[in-house]
Amino acid sequence: MAGEWPNVEISHVATPIIGGTPSRSVAEYWGGDIPWATAKDVAAVSGRYLEHVEECISEEGLKNSAAKLLPKGTIVITARGTVGALAQLGRAMAFNQTCYALLPTDALDNDFLFYALKGTLAEMRALTYGTIFETITTQTFDHWLIPLPPLPEQHAIAHILGTLDDKIELNRRMSQTLEAMARVLFKSWFVDFEPVRAKLAGRWQRGQSLPGLPAHLYDLFPDRLVDSELGEIPEGWGVGTLGDVADHIRRNVQPGQIEPQMPYIALEHMPRRCIALSDWGTAEGIESNKFEFRKGEILFGKLRPYFHKVGVAPVDGVCSTDIVVVGPRTPHWFAFVLGVVSSDDFVEYTNAGSTGTKMPRTSWTEMVRYEIALPPKALAAAFTDRVWPQVDRIIAAIHESHTLAALRDALLPKLISGELRVKDAERLIEKVGL
């Protein structure tokens, strides 16, 4: 039955707590061990939990300011800037005055509160204050209404929605781990030349396996380093540029050629230092030329390249012309090219060669000149054989998470309002095979 649960003001069932900022003029208040969140940190959260912040404060900074240390799981909501961004603290931390924490009474399950807030954000936006900048104040919580089911029902609703979010978070963490493994392997093989050094030091013998070095790869690595204009490189490797192994794939498309529901990736959809592109919009309303890309191609953000926005396309679609579509010249160079263009050294190189002061841009002309030590094709192919399954799993996890998020978003308003009961939702989840 729709609207079965009574609606209550948030301030009747939860206490809003605003944060604070230690004095910037006192150096010892900063750089401590206490994570200190801002609205920017909360708005950057892609999932449910806030784990990473840009700054930390000290115990002295906490004691001498309005900042408050709150436990893991505490709900925070942004009051300024991006108003209404929600997260739960992934660990104990403090926060500044651009955020409120909400501490529920015994009548309210903390996790249910998170979903009740999320499900009523549209109603909250009508209550924000300010003529220039929208702002949440303590009075907002006196008027913001949320449904209040009985506690057992709250627990059950939070559990079923939380299970979906937990699976999404698990996929995100798995993708992070797979990406980190690929980065470590790239650095070991193609930057530090660890397999060659292992041979030189006698740590790797024919027929042996070492961590990251299966026995069947033994003959692909030489046992000497030789001088080159790049410094020491493995014997038999060449010195070349990115342009020797990669192309800028230019498929210009006019607005009239683009279907409205075509996936669209702009720079704001691309996370920093993460090849998993889990967010995209649609091309509806696009009025300028774009680049077409295909699933598995590499996208590199050329505007403000220091933001380090590089990823693998999880779908076919179109992207902003501030994004360079990169592909290997032949398939076996894929993982090597991905390792190069997503490396810190390459991003620093493109940033140093950018043009423009306020909005610096790199270009393919600059990117293509990046010098690299080129391994034999057989080794590049072996690296792609190891890395591509990891990239494929990342892409599969992105699509699964999209399905889970769509289901969560469909169930959330119906569950918190009482229109749909938990048992019915469980049957629906089971029916779709999740």
C-alpha positions, 0 to 999 in steps of 0.5 A, spaced: 500 500 500 503 506 497 504 511 503 503 506 508 508 509 513 507 515 517 512 521 515 516 524 520 521 530 520 528 528 520 529 533 526 524 528 530 528 522 529 535 524 528 540 530 530 544 534 525 551 536 527 555 541 523 562 540 522 568 545 523 575 547 520 581 548 525 585 555 524 589 555 518 594 559 521 596 554 526 600 549 523 600 544 528 593 543 527 594 540 520 597 534 517 595 529 523 592 522 523 585 524 523 581 524 516 578 531 515 572 531 510 569 537 506 563 537 501 568 536 495 570 529 498 563 527 499 561 529 492 566 525 489 564 519 492 562 514 487 559 509 491 556 509 498 562 510 503 567 515 504 574 513 504 579 518 502 579 525 503 584 530 501 586 533 508 587 530 515 588 534 522 591 533 528 588 532 535 590 539 537 586 541 531 580 537 533 580 540 540 581 547 538 575 547 533 568 545 531 570 539 528 568 533 531 570 526 530 565 521 528 565 513 527 565 509 521 558 509 518 555 516 520 551 519 515 554 525 512 550 530 507 553 536 503 550 543 505 554 547 500 557 547 493 554 540 491 548 540 496 545 534 498 551 529 496 550 523 501 555 518 504 557 514 510 563 514 513 568 509 511 572 510 517 572 514 523 573 522 521 571 529 522 569 534 517 568 541 516 562 546 516 560 544 509 557 538 511 552 535 516 552 529 520 546 526 522 545 521 528 539 517 529 535 516 535 533 509 537 527 509 533 531 510 527 536 505 523 542 508 521 542 505 514 535 505 513 536 513 514 541 513 509 536 510 504 530 514 506 535 521 505 537 518 498 529 517 496 527 523 498 532 528 496 528 531 491 523 533 496 529 536 500 531 541 494 525 545 495 527 546 502 534 549 501 536 556 502 539 562 498 539 566 492 545 565 489 548 559 493 543 553 495 544 551 502 542 546 507 541 549 514 539 546 521 532 548 519 532 544 513 531 538 517 525 541 521 521 540 514 524 535 511 520 529 511 522 521 511 517 515 512 518 511 518 516 504 518 517 500 524 524 498 526 524 491 524 521 493 517 527 499 517 532 493 518 529 489 513 529 494 508 536 497 509 539 490 509 536 488 502 538 495 499 545 495 502 546 488 499 545 491 492 550 496 494 555 492 497 555 488 491 557 494 487 562 496 492 565 489 491 565 490 484 569 497 485 574 494 489 575 488 485 576 493 479 581 497 483 585 490 485 585 488 478 588 495 475 593 495 481 595 488 479 596 490 471 600 497 473 605 493 478 606 488 472 607 493 467 612 497 471 616 491 473 616 488 466 617 495 462 620 500 467 624 497 472 626 491 467 625 486 473 625 479 469 632 481 466 635 483 472 632 477 475 636 473 470 642 477 471 642 476 478 641 469 477 634 469 481 631 466 475 633 460 471 630 456 465 624 452 467 623 456 474 617 460 475 617 467 480 612 471 482 609 475 476 614 471 471 611 464 469 616 459 467 614 459 459 616 467 459 623 465 460 625 466 453 622 472 452 626 476 456 634 477 455 639 477 460 643 483 459 641 491 459 645 495 454 646 503 454 641 507 450 639 514 449 633 512 454 638 509 459 639 502 460 634 498 456 634 490 455 638 487 450 634 487 443 629 492 445 628 498 441 627 506 442 621 509 439 615 513 441 608 512 443 606 513 435 610 507 433 605 502 437 599 507 438 594 511 433 589 516 435 582 514 432 579 519 429 571 518 428 568 525 427 560 524 428 555 530 427 550 531 432 545 529 427 548 522 426 548 521 433 542 517 436 539 520 443 540 514 447 547 513 445 552 512 451 556 519 452 562 520 455 565 527 457 571 529 462 566 529 468 564 522 467 571 520 468 574 518 474 582 520 476 587 515 476 582 509 474 581 506 468 574 503 470 569 508 466 563 506 470 559 512 469 556 515 462 550 519 460 546 519 453 547 523 447 540 526 448 541 534 446 548 534 444 549 540 439 556 539 437 561 534 433 563 528 437 568 523 437 566 516 436 569 510 440 568 503 441 568 498 447 575 496 449 578 503 446 582 507 450 580 514 452 585 520 454 582 526 457 587 532 454 584 538 457 588 539 464 591 532 463 594 533 470 587 530 472 590 523 470 583 521 466 585 515 462 580 509 462 578 503 457 571 504 454 566 499 457 561 500 451 560 503 444 559 511 444 561 518 443 565 522 447 567 530 448 573 532 443 577 534 449 578 526 450 583 523 445 581 516 443 587 511 443 588 504 440 594 500 439 596 499 432 595 492 432 591 488 438 598 485 441 600 492 443 593 493 447 596 492 454 602 495 453 599 502 450 594 502 456 600 501 461 604 507 457 598 512 457 595 511 464 602 511 467 604 517 472 610 519 467 606 519 461 601 524 464 606 528 467 609 528 460 603 531 457 602 536 462 609 539 461 607 540 454 600 542 455 599 549 452 594 554 455 594 557 462 587 557 465 585 551 461 591 547 459 591 542 453 595 536 451 594 534 443 596 527 440 601 531 436 605 532 443 603 525 446 605 521 439 612 524 441 613 520 448 619 516 448 619 509 450 623 502 450 620 498 445 619 490 447 619 485 442 612 484 439 612 477 442 613 480 449 608 485 448 603 480 446 604 476 452 603 482 456 596 483 453 594 476 454 595 477 461 592 483 462 586 483 457 582 478 462 583 483 467 580 489 463 575 484 461 573 483 468 573 490 470 568 491 464 563 486 466 563 488 473 561 495 471 555 492 467 553 488 473 554 494 477 549 498 472 544 493 473 544 492 480 544 500 481 538 500 476 534 495 481 536 498 487 534 505 484 527 502 482 526 498 489 528 504 493 522 509 493 517 503 493 520 500 499 521 506 504 514 508 502 511 501 503 508 500 496 513 494 496 514 489 501 521 486 503 519 479 501 516 481 494 523 485 493 526 479 495 522 475 490 524 480 484 531 480 486 531 472 485 527 472 479 532 476 475 538 472 478 541 476 482 
